[in-house]
């Protein structure tokens, strides 16, 4: 009788003669159980939201909002970030985030989404264009902007 590749060795009457045994992995000592719901990060190691250095939460320096439906806005937020180069010189860079803000009809709470309908893309494009213009104007007024 021919054996299949990779099959356990067996004797002539078909009984398994392989010597592999299954063992369970050792359990960690009590008190050293890995955290399970924090992706391996202990609760005291979870990063806190970034701040401006004074304990206050970081806020955008400029916000642009455009109405796209009843109680629904497309919002572009412009954030500043101080960048330090290898030679020690610094300059201000800008980041832009885009989100949709809407009022939940059941709870009345304002909520955010980062996905948009096709009919809302005109507002997303306009918000990004205006954010770009605002950043270029801010750079033009700064003297230390690198070329």
MODELLER restraints for C-alpha pairs under 7 A, 6 or more apart:
rsr = mdl.restraints
at = mdl.atoms
rsr.add(forms.Gaussian(group=physical.xy_distance, feature=features.Distance(at['CA:8:A'], at['CA:16:A']), mean=6.67, stdev=0.5))
rsr.add(forms.Gaussian(group=physical.xy_distance, feature=features.Distance(at['CA:8:A'], at['CA:18:A']), mean=5.94, stdev=0.5))
rsr.add(forms.Gaussian(group=physical.xy_distance, feature=features.Distance(at['CA:9:A'], at['CA:16:A']), mean=6.16, stdev=0.5))
rsr.add(forms.Gaussian(group=physical.xy_distance, feature=features.Distance(at['CA:9:A'], at['CA:17:A']), mean=5.72, stdev=0.5))
rsr.add(forms.Gaussian(group=physical.xy_distance, feature=features.Distance(at['CA:9:A'], at['CA:18:A']), mean=5.52, stdev=0.5))
rsr.add(forms.Gaussian(group=physical.xy_distance, feature=features.Distance(at['CA:10:A'], at['CA:16:A']), mean=4.45, stdev=0.5))
rsr.add(forms.Gaussian(group=physical.xy_distance, feature=features.Distance(at['CA:10:A'], at['CA:17:A']), mean=5.02, stdev=0.5))
rsr.add(forms.Gaussian(group=physical.xy_distance, feature=features.Distance(at['CA:11:A'], at['CA:17:A']), mean=6.50, stdev=0.5))
rsr.add(forms.Gaussian(group=physical.xy_distance, feature=features.Distance(at['CA:34:A'], at['CA:40:A']), mean=6.81, stdev=0.5))
rsr.add(forms.Gaussian(group=physical.xy_distance, feature=features.Distance(at['CA:35:A'], at['CA:41:A']), mean=6.80, stdev=0.5))
rsr.add(forms.Gaussian(group=physical.xy_distance, feature=features.Distance(at['CA:35:A'], at['CA:42:A']), mean=6.36, stdev=0.5))
rsr.add(forms.Gaussian(group=physical.xy_distance, feature=features.Distance(at['CA:49:A'], at['CA:57:A']), mean=6.96, stdev=0.5))
rsr.add(forms.Gaussian(group=physical.xy_distance, feature=features.Distance(at['CA:50:A'], at['CA:57:A']), mean=6.41, stdev=0.5))
rsr.add(forms.Gaussian(group=physical.xy_distance, feature=features.Distance(at['CA:50:A'], at['CA:58:A']), mean=6.04, stdev=0.5))
rsr.add(forms.Gaussian(group=physical.xy_distance, feature=features.Distance(at['CA:51:A'], at['CA:57:A']), mean=4.46, stdev=0.5))
rsr.add(forms.Gaussian(group=physical.xy_distance, feature=features.Distance(at['CA:51:A'], at['CA:58:A']), mean=4.43, stdev=0.5))
rsr.add(forms.Gaussian(group=physical.xy_distance, feature=features.Distance(at['CA:52:A'], at['CA:58:A']), mean=5.32, stdev=0.5))
rsr.add(forms.Gaussian(group=physical.xy_distance, feature=features.Distance(at['CA:60:A'], at['CA:77:A']), mean=5.87, stdev=0.5))
rsr.add(forms.Gaussian(group=physical.xy_distance, feature=features.Distance(at['CA:60:A'], at['CA:78:A']), mean=5.41, stdev=0.5))
rsr.add(forms.Gaussian(group=physical.xy_distance, feature=features.Distance(at['CA:60:A'], at['CA:79:A']), mean=4.59, stdev=0.5))
rsr.add(forms.Gaussian(group=physical.xy_distance, feature=features.Distance(at['CA:61:A'], at['CA:78:A']), mean=5.84, stdev=0.5))
rsr.add(forms.Gaussian(group=physical.xy_distance, feature=features.Distance(at['CA:61:A'], at['CA:79:A']), mean=5.59, stdev=0.5))
rsr.add(forms.Gaussian(group=physical.xy_distance, feature=features.Distance(at['CA:61:A'], at['CA:80:A']), mean=6.71, stdev=0.5))
rsr.add(forms.Gaussian(group=physical.xy_distance, feature=features.Distance(at['CA:62:A'], at['CA:77:A']), mean=5.97, stdev=0.5))
rsr.add(forms.Gaussian(group=physical.xy_distance, feature=features.Distance(at['CA:62:A'], at['CA:78:A']), mean=5.20, stdev=0.5))
rsr.add(forms.Gaussian(group=physical.xy_distance, feature=features.Distance(at['CA:63:A'], at['CA:75:A']), mean=6.92, stdev=0.5))
rsr.add(forms.Gaussian(group=physical.xy_distance, feature=features.Distance(at['CA:63:A'], at['CA:76:A']), mean=5.80, stdev=0.5))
rsr.add(forms.Gaussian(group=physical.xy_distance, feature=features.Distance(at['CA:63:A'], at['CA:77:A']), mean=4.46, stdev=0.5))
rsr.add(forms.Gaussian(group=physical.xy_distance, feature=features.Distance(at['CA:63:A'], at['CA:78:A']), mean=6.23, stdev=0.5))
rsr.add(forms.Gaussian(group=physical.xy_distance, feature=features.Distance(at['CA:64:A'], at['CA:75:A']), mean=5.56, stdev=0.5))
rsr.add(forms.Gaussian(group=physical.xy_distance, feature=features.Distance(at['CA:64:A'], at['CA:76:A']), mean=5.14, stdev=0.5))
rsr.add(forms.Gaussian(group=physical.xy_distance, feature=features.Distance(at['CA:64:A'], at['CA:77:A']), mean=6.38, stdev=0.5))
rsr.add(forms.Gaussian(group=physical.xy_distance, feature=features.Distance(at['CA:64:A'], at['CA:127:A']), mean=6.48, stdev=0.5))
rsr.add(forms.Gaussian(group=physical.xy_distance, feature=features.Distance(at['CA:65:A'], at['CA:73:A']), mean=6.15, stdev=0.5))
rsr.add(forms.Gaussian(group=physical.xy_distance, feature=features.Distance(at['CA:65:A'], at['CA:74:A']), mean=5.59, stdev=0.5))
rsr.add(forms.Gaussian(group=physical.xy_distance, feature=features.Distance(at['CA:65:A'], at['CA:75:A']), mean=4.29, stdev=0.5))
rsr.add(forms.Gaussian(group=physical.xy_distance, feature=features.Distance(at['CA:65:A'], at['CA:76:A']), mean=6.44, stdev=0.5))
rsr.add(forms.Gaussian(group=physical.xy_distance, feature=features.Distance(at['CA:66:A'], at['CA:73:A']), mean=5.28, stdev=0.5))
rsr.add(forms.Gaussian(group=physical.xy_distance, feature=features.Distance(at['CA:66:A'], at['CA:74:A']), mean=5.24, stdev=0.5))
rsr.add(forms.Gaussian(group=physical.xy_distance, feature=features.Distance(at['CA:66:A'], at['CA:75:A']), mean=6.46, stdev=0.5))
rsr.add(forms.Gaussian(group=physical.xy_distance, feature=features.Distance(at['CA:66:A'], at['CA:123:A']), mean=6.49, stdev=0.5))
rsr.add(forms.Gaussian(group=physical.xy_distance, feature=features.Distance(at['CA:67:A'], at['CA:73:A']), mean=4.42, stdev=0.5))
rsr.add(forms.Gaussian(group=physical.xy_distance, feature=features.Distance(at['CA:67:A'], at['CA:74:A']), mean=6.52, stdev=0.5))
rsr.add(forms.Gaussian(group=physical.xy_distance, feature=features.Distance(at['CA:68:A'], at['CA:74:A']), mean=6.84, stdev=0.5))
rsr.add(forms.Gaussian(group=physical.xy_distance, feature=features.Distance(at['CA:68:A'], at['CA:120:A']), mean=6.44, stdev=0.5))
rsr.add(forms.Gaussian(group=physical.xy_distance, feature=features.Distance(at['CA:71:A'], at['CA:102:A']), mean=5.50, stdev=0.5))
rsr.add(forms.Gaussian(group=physical.xy_distance, feature=features.Distance(at['CA:71:A'], at['CA:103:A']), mean=5.56, stdev=0.5))
rsr.add(forms.Gaussian(group=physical.xy_distance, feature=features.Distance(at['CA:72:A'], at['CA:101:A']), mean=5.64, stdev=0.5))
rsr.add(forms.Gaussian(group=physical.xy_distance, feature=features.Distance(at['CA:72:A'], at['CA:102:A']), mean=4.29, stdev=0.5))
rsr.add(forms.Gaussian(group=physical.xy_distance, feature=features.Distance(at['CA:72:A'], at['CA:103:A']), mean=6.80, stdev=0.5))
rsr.add(forms.Gaussian(group=physical.xy_distance, feature=features.Distance(at['CA:73:A'], at['CA:100:A']), mean=5.69, stdev=0.5))
rsr.add(forms.Gaussian(group=physical.xy_distance, feature=features.Distance(at['CA:73:A'], at['CA:101:A']), mean=5.16, stdev=0.5))
rsr.add(forms.Gaussian(group=physical.xy_distance, feature=features.Distance(at['CA:73:A'], at['CA:102:A']), mean=6.40, stdev=0.5))
rsr.add(forms.Gaussian(group=physical.xy_distance, feature=features.Distance(at['CA:74:A'], at['CA:99:A']), mean=6.01, stdev=0.5))
rsr.add(forms.Gaussian(group=physical.xy_distance, feature=features.Distance(at['CA:74:A'], at['CA:100:A']), mean=4.59, stdev=0.5))
rsr.add(forms.Gaussian(group=physical.xy_distance, feature=features.Distance(at['CA:74:A'], at['CA:101:A']), mean=6.36, stdev=0.5))
rsr.add(forms.Gaussian(group=physical.xy_distance, feature=features.Distance(at['CA:74:A'], at['CA:123:A']), mean=6.39, stdev=0.5))
rsr.add(forms.Gaussian(group=physical.xy_distance, feature=features.Distance(at['CA:74:A'], at['CA:124:A']), mean=6.35, stdev=0.5))
rsr.add(forms.Gaussian(group=physical.xy_distance, feature=features.Distance(at['CA:75:A'], at['CA:98:A']), mean=5.69, stdev=0.5))
rsr.add(forms.Gaussian(group=physical.xy_distance, feature=features.Distance(at['CA:75:A'], at['CA:99:A']), mean=5.41, stdev=0.5))
rsr.add(forms.Gaussian(group=physical.xy_distance, feature=features.Distance(at['CA:75:A'], at['CA:100:A']), mean=6.02, stdev=0.5))
rsr.add(forms.Gaussian(group=physical.xy_distance, feature=features.Distance(at['CA:75:A'], at['CA:127:A']), mean=6.99, stdev=0.5))
rsr.add(forms.Gaussian(group=physical.xy_distance, feature=features.Distance(at['CA:76:A'], at['CA:96:A']), mean=6.58, stdev=0.5))
rsr.add(forms.Gaussian(group=physical.xy_distance, feature=features.Distance(at['CA:76:A'], at['CA:97:A']), mean=5.66, stdev=0.5))
rsr.add(forms.Gaussian(group=physical.xy_distance, feature=features.Distance(at['CA:76:A'], at['CA:98:A']), mean=4.47, stdev=0.5))
rsr.add(forms.Gaussian(group=physical.xy_distance, feature=features.Distance(at['CA:76:A'], at['CA:99:A']), mean=6.64, stdev=0.5))
rsr.add(forms.Gaussian(group=physical.xy_distance, feature=features.Distance(at['CA:76:A'], at['CA:127:A']), mean=5.79, stdev=0.5))
rsr.add(forms.Gaussian(group=physical.xy_distance, feature=features.Distance(at['CA:76:A'], at['CA:128:A']), mean=6.77, stdev=0.5))
rsr.add(forms.Gaussian(group=physical.xy_distance, feature=features.Distance(at['CA:76:A'], at['CA:131:A']), mean=6.99, stdev=0.5))
rsr.add(forms.Gaussian(group=physical.xy_distance, feature=features.Distance(at['CA:77:A'], at['CA:96:A']), mean=5.57, stdev=0.5))
rsr.add(forms.Gaussian(group=physical.xy_distance, feature=features.Distance(at['CA:77:A'], at['CA:97:A']), mean=5.29, stdev=0.5))
rsr.add(forms.Gaussian(group=physical.xy_distance, feature=features.Distance(at['CA:77:A'], at['CA:98:A']), mean=6.44, stdev=0.5))
rsr.add(forms.Gaussian(group=physical.xy_distance, feature=features.Distance(at['CA:78:A'], at['CA:94:A']), mean=6.58, stdev=0.5))
rsr.add(forms.Gaussian(group=physical.xy_distance, feature=features.Distance(at['CA:78:A'], at['CA:95:A']), mean=5.76, stdev=0.5))
rsr.add(forms.Gaussian(group=physical.xy_distance, feature=features.Distance(at['CA:78:A'], at['CA:96:A']), mean=4.64, stdev=0.5))
rsr.add(forms.Gaussian(group=physical.xy_distance, feature=features.Distance(at['CA:78:A'], at['CA:97:A']), mean=6.71, stdev=0.5))
rsr.add(forms.Gaussian(group=physical.xy_distance, feature=features.Distance(at['CA:78:A'], at['CA:131:A']), mean=6.93, stdev=0.5))
rsr.add(forms.Gaussian(group=physical.xy_distance, feature=features.Distance(at['CA:79:A'], at['CA:94:A']), mean=5.50, stdev=0.5))
rsr.add(forms.Gaussian(group=physical.xy_distance, feature=features.Distance(at['CA:79:A'], at['CA:95:A']), mean=5.09, stdev=0.5))
rsr.add(forms.Gaussian(group=physical.xy_distance, feature=features.Distance(at['CA:79:A'], at['CA:96:A']), mean=6.22, stdev=0.5))
rsr.add(forms.Gaussian(group=physical.xy_distance, feature=features.Distance(at['CA:80:A'], at['CA:92:A']), mean=6.52, stdev=0.5))
rsr.add(forms.Gaussian(group=physical.xy_distance, feature=features.Distance(at['CA:80:A'], at['CA:93:A']), mean=5.83, stdev=0.5))
rsr.add(forms.Gaussian(group=physical.xy_distance, feature=features.Distance(at['CA:80:A'], at['CA:94:A']), mean=4.59, stdev=0.5))
rsr.add(forms.Gaussian(group=physical.xy_distance, feature=features.Distance(at['CA:80:A'], at['CA:95:A']), mean=6.43, stdev=0.5))
rsr.add(forms.Gaussian(group=physical.xy_distance, feature=features.Distance(at['CA:81:A'], at['CA:92:A']), mean=5.68, stdev=0.5))
rsr.add(forms.Gaussian(group=physical.xy_distance, feature=features.Distance(at['CA:81:A'], at['CA:93:A']), mean=5.14, stdev=0.5))
rsr.add(forms.Gaussian(group=physical.xy_distance, feature=features.Distance(at['CA:81:A'], at['CA:94:A']), mean=5.95, stdev=0.5))
rsr.add(forms.Gaussian(group=physical.xy_distance, feature=features.Distance(at['CA:82:A'], at['CA:90:A']), mean=6.75, stdev=0.5))
rsr.add(forms.Gaussian(group=physical.xy_distance, feature=features.Distance(at['CA:82:A'], at['CA:91:A']), mean=5.88, stdev=0.5))
rsr.add(forms.Gaussian(group=physical.xy_distance, feature=features.Distance(at['CA:82:A'], at['CA:92:A']), mean=4.67, stdev=0.5))
rsr.add(forms.Gaussian(group=physical.xy_distance, feature=features.Distance(at['CA:82:A'], at['CA:93:A']), mean=6.17, stdev=0.5))
rsr.add(forms.Gaussian(group=physical.xy_distance, feature=features.Distance(at['CA:83:A'], at['CA:90:A']), mean=5.42, stdev=0.5))
rsr.add(forms.Gaussian(group=physical.xy_distance, feature=features.Distance(at['CA:83:A'], at['CA:91:A']), mean=5.44, stdev=0.5))
rsr.add(forms.Gaussian(group=physical.xy_distance, feature=features.Distance(at['CA:83:A'], at['CA:92:A']), mean=6.07, stdev=0.5))
rsr.add(forms.Gaussian(group=physical.xy_distance, feature=features.Distance(at['CA:83:A'], at['CA:93:A']), mean=6.62, stdev=0.5))
rsr.add(forms.Gaussian(group=physical.xy_distance, feature=features.Distance(at['CA:84:A'], at['CA:90:A']), mean=4.35, stdev=0.5))
rsr.add(forms.Gaussian(group=physical.xy_distance, feature=features.Distance(at['CA:84:A'], at['CA:91:A']), mean=6.76, stdev=0.5))
rsr.add(forms.Gaussian(group=physical.xy_distance, feature=features.Distance(at['CA:91:A'], at['CA:144:A']), mean=6.45, stdev=0.5))
rsr.add(forms.Gaussian(group=physical.xy_distance, feature=features.Distance(at['CA:91:A'], at['CA:145:A']), mean=6.14, stdev=0.5))
rsr.add(forms.Gaussian(group=physical.xy_distance, feature=features.Distance(at['CA:99:A'], at['CA:112:A']), mean=6.39, stdev=0.5))
rsr.add(forms.Gaussian(group=physical.xy_distance, feature=features.Distance(at['CA:99:A'], at['CA:113:A']), mean=5.74, stdev=0.5))
rsr.add(forms.Gaussian(group=physical.xy_distance, feature=features.Distance(at['CA:99:A'], at['CA:114:A']), mean=4.84, stdev=0.5))
rsr.add(forms.Gaussian(group=physical.xy_distance, feature=features.Distance(at['CA:100:A'], at['CA:112:A']), mean=5.51, stdev=0.5))
rsr.add(forms.Gaussian(group=physical.xy_distance, feature=features.Distance(at['CA:100:A'], at['CA:113:A']), mean=5.04, stdev=0.5))
rsr.add(forms.Gaussian(group=physical.xy_distance, feature=features.Distance(at['CA:100:A'], at['CA:114:A']), mean=6.08, stdev=0.5))
rsr.add(forms.Gaussian(group=physical.xy_distance, feature=features.Distance(at['CA:101:A'], at['CA:110:A']), mean=6.62, stdev=0.5))
rsr.add(forms.Gaussian(group=physical.xy_distance, feature=features.Distance(at['CA:101:A'], at['CA:111:A']), mean=5.68, stdev=0.5))
rsr.add(forms.Gaussian(group=physical.xy_distance, feature=features.Distance(at['CA:101:A'], at['CA:112:A']), mean=4.66, stdev=0.5))
rsr.add(forms.Gaussian(group=physical.xy_distance, feature=features.Distance(at['CA:101:A'], at['CA:113:A']), mean=6.59, stdev=0.5))
rsr.add(forms.Gaussian(group=physical.xy_distance, feature=features.Distance(at['CA:102:A'], at['CA:110:A']), mean=5.56, stdev=0.5))
rsr.add(forms.Gaussian(group=physical.xy_distance, feature=features.Distance(at['CA:102:A'], at['CA:111:A']), mean=5.48, stdev=0.5))
rsr.add(forms.Gaussian(group=physical.xy_distance, feature=features.Distance(at['CA:102:A'], at['CA:112:A']), mean=6.48, stdev=0.5))
rsr.add(forms.Gaussian(group=physical.xy_distance, feature=features.Distance(at['CA:103:A'], at['CA:109:A']), mean=5.52, stdev=0.5))
rsr.add(forms.Gaussian(group=physical.xy_distance, feature=features.Distance(at['CA:103:A'], at['CA:110:A']), mean=4.40, stdev=0.5))
rsr.add(forms.Gaussian(group=physical.xy_distance, feature=features.Distance(at['CA:103:A'], at['CA:111:A']), mean=6.17, stdev=0.5))
rsr.add(forms.Gaussian(group=physical.xy_distance, feature=features.Distance(at['CA:104:A'], at['CA:110:A']), mean=6.23, stdev=0.5))
rsr.add(forms.Gaussian(group=physical.xy_distance, feature=features.Distance(at['CA:104:A'], at['CA:111:A']), mean=6.79, stdev=0.5))
rsr.add(forms.Gaussian(group=physical.xy_distance, feature=features.Distance(at['CA:139:A'], at['CA:145:A']), mean=6.39, stdev=0.5))
